């Protein structure tokens, strides 16, 4: 197996392989907001991202109202850092994920933040509604723990290594 190397040249990644990508400080400044009410899923998601050590900040809110307050820096969240990426469940207390998504995409200040729907729902209606409200992607949570961890790692590989996230400026 060929060992991959990568270097940052003029803002572009140059790599001679895809596995074992060398991560530089440039990629380490990522903040993810997880909006999830299931403690088991919160722990599994955090564990999967912690394993890779790419994320420097990982925030969790457990209901839709807190998600909106967090993103708009209201209430107890006035001093939080704006996330680079949101992982959003649909089935949430106080305000469901589709309502949260609609609010995120309705405001100029949060519209460009990618939102990944990460949910147990495989309903065609939920999928269609999510994309209608401008979700960046829709992932149905796998039921098996190893498959769930694999899905989270694939999110990390795509959203944090392959593509470039929008600037917070």
N, C-alpha and C positions, 0 to 999 in steps of 0.2 A: 504494500500500500504506500502510495506516494505521500509524503508529508507536505501539507499545504503551507505556504507562506503568503503573507500579504503585507502591503505597505500602502500608506496613504500618500498619494502623489497628486498635487493640485486638486484636492478635494475628491478624488476618485479612488476607488479601491482597485489595486492591481494584485491579482492572485494567480498562483500557478497550480492551485488545487482548491477544492471546496470544503473538505473536512478539516477539522482542527484549525480553523481560521484563527490567526493571531489577532487578538483584540488589543487595540491601542486605547490610550486615554480619550481620544476623540470620540469613540463609541460608548464610553462608559457613563456619559452624562444623560441618562434616560430615566424619566419618571413615568411610572404606570399607575393609573387609578383603576383598581378593581372594585366594581360595584356588584356585590354578591351577598346574599343573606345566609347561605349554607356554609357553616363553619368547616365542614369537611372539604368542600371545594376551595375555600379560602386557603386552608393549610396545604392542600395539594398543589394549588397554583403557585403559592409562595415558594414551596419546596422546589418545584420544577425550575423556577426562575433563579432561586438562590444557588442551585447547582451550577449554573452557568456563569454567575458573577458578572453579568453584563449590566444589570440594572443597578443604579446607585440609589434610587428611591422607589419605594413601593407603598402606595397608600391604599387603604381599604375603607369603604363605607358600606353599610349593610342595608340601606333602603334608598328608594328613589328620591325622597325629599332631601336626604343628606347629600346625595350625588349632585343634585342641582345646586344646593347651597355651596358645596365644595367647588364646583366648576365656576360658579359666579362669585365666589369669595364672599359669601353672605353668612350671617349668624356666627356660629363658632368657628367658621372656616375663613375668616377675613385675611389671615396671614399665610395661607397655604400657597405652595408653588403650583403653577398650572401644569397639569400632566401633558406628556408628549403623546400618550396613547391611553384609550379607555377600553377596558374589558367590561362589558355590560350584560348582565343577566336580564331576561325579560320579566320573569315572575318575581317581582319584588314587592315588599310591603310599602305602604303609604303613597307610592307613585310607581307605576309599572315602567319597565325598561323602554317601551315604545314612547311613553310620555316624556321620559328623560331624554331619549334620543331626539325627539321633536324639539325640545327646548334647547339642546346643545346646538343643533343645526340651524335654529332660528336666530341666533345671535352672532353678530360679526366677530365678537371676541373669542368664541369657542367653535365656530363653524369649521375651521380647518383642522381641528383635532380629529385624528382617525378614531372611529368607534367600531370595535369588533363586538358583535353580539355573540356571547358565549353562554349558551343556555341549554336546558334539557329539551326544550320544545323543538320538534321537527315538523310542526304544523306548516303547511304550505302558506296559510294566511299570515302567520307570524313572519315567515321568511319574506314574503312579498311586501308586507307592511314595513319591515325593517329596511329593505332596500328602497322602498318608496320614500322613507324618511331619511335616506342618504347614509345608511350604515355602510361602513367601509368593507365589511365582510360579515358573514354569518356562519358560526360554527356550532353544530349540535354537540354537546358534551358527550363523549363516549362513556358508557356505563362501567367498563372495566378500568381499574386504577392505572394499569400500565398503559392502556390506550389513552386515558386522560392525560397522563404525564407526557406521552408522545405528542399529543395534540398541542399542549402548552409549549413544548420545545419547538414544534413547527411554527407556532405563532412567533416565538422569539427569533427563530432563524429568518423568517420572512420579514417581519416588521422591524426587527432591530439590526439585522445584518445585511439583508439583500437590498432593501429599499431605503431611501432617504426620507426621514420624517420632516415635516414642515418646521421651519424656524419659529421660535416663540416670539420673535420680534415683530 
